[in-house]
Every structure is written in structure tokens, then in C-alpha cells.
Amino acid sequence: MHETVAAESVLRSIQEHAQRLHARPIRAVISCGQFNALNEELMQFAFETAAAGTICEGMVIQIRQIPLRAVCSRCRKTFDLKLMEPFCPQCRGEDFEIQPDAPLILEEIEFEDQQ
């Protein structure tokens, strides 16, 4: 399960940040591309399972899907590629170059206020 490996990796990163800051994490935002896509429900479940009994238990994980980008060979427009509409939205050209997919990135960690 792709989400289990991703959840364990994200958990380790969050724990490292939490330990350095001596703070309790409460929310994290992860981004990923279309080919590195994560199922949000499976990721949340995998993270909850991995985080049980740790400082990260009870955290909320949000996933931001990054669209696949392409460059039209005819008009050179860069656009979000919709797999169900594989053509340039500007010139309707069907010859384009797909850009590298966005990797899985831990973008943000929110910590509990320490007062």
C-alpha cells in the first residue's frame, strides 16, 4: 500500500520537527502530483495507524493534489493537463510535452500553541 509507506515517511519527518521545536503537531499539509497521488482516506487511516501512541496521534492530514502540467508543441502554452481532455486549451493542439510530475512533499506542519 503506497499510502502506508508515505504515512510512515511523513510521520518520521513530523516527529523530527516536533522534537526539535519541543512542540505538539496538530495538522499537516502534504502535496503530491497526479502520478504520485494519494488516496486521502487511505492516507489518513495509514497515518492514524502509524501515529498511534506517538506525539502525532490525533493529527489531521490534508492532501493537496498538484495538477499534471504540459507544454503545447504548437503554441507553447503551459497548461494543466486534464487526462479526459488531452489537448491544449488555447489552440486545441494534441501534441504536447508532459512536464515532470510533482513529488510528494510535506508542505506545512501546524503546532499547538505553547502557552
Buried (B, 14 or more C-beta within 10 A) or exposed (E): EBBBEBBBEBBEEBBEBBEEEEBBBBEBBBBBBBEBBBEBEBBBBBBBEBBEEBBBEEBEBBBEBBEBBBBBEEEEBBBEBEEEEEBBEEEEBEEBEEEEBBEBBBEEBBBEEEE
